Amino acid sequence: MAWIHVISEEAAGPELMPLYKEIVDPVSGRVDNILAIHSLHPEGLDGHFSLYKAVMTGTPTLRKAEREMIALVVSKINGCHY
């Protein structure tokens, strides 16, 4: 299994902390691992999250649950286990 170094929320500096506060999962109260892997490159984290927001809100004719289902099916087809 691959291991990727990430900066924890507790160790986040002044450039990363505002991003972490914006992307914290409201259910778990933590930053999701798929986003935390970008912690060594905050610009990449910001870009990833901006893309995610655009994809998940950019189609007003689809409900959030439908967009999530599409993402799940695409991940399954691509062999993604996350």
C-alpha positions, 0 to 999 in steps of 0.5 A, spaced: 500 500 500 502 506 498 504 511 503 503 519 502 506 524 507 501 529 509 501 535 513 496 534 519 491 539 521 494 540 527 501 542 524 498 546 518 501 553 517 498 559 515 498 558 508 494 551 509 490 552 515 485 557 511 484 551 506 483 546 511 478 550 515 474 551 508 474 543 506 473 540 513 468 535 512 462 537 516 460 530 518 467 527 521 470 534 523 476 532 519 479 533 512 478 527 508 484 523 506 483 525 498 484 532 499 489 532 505 494 528 500 495 535 497 497 538 503 504 539 501 502 543 495 496 548 497 495 551 490 494 544 488 489 543 494 485 549 492 485 547 485 482 540 487 477 543 491 475 548 486 474 543 481 470 538 486 465 544 488 464 546 480 463 539 478 458 538 484 454 544 484 455 546 476 449 542 474 442 545 477 438 539 474 441 534 478 441 533 485 447 532 489 445 525 491 445 524 483 452 527 482 454 523 488 452 516 484 455 518 478 461 519 481 461 513 484 459 509 478 465 512 474 470 510 480 467 503 480 468 503 472 475 506 473 477 501 479 478 506 484 477 503 491 476 510 495 
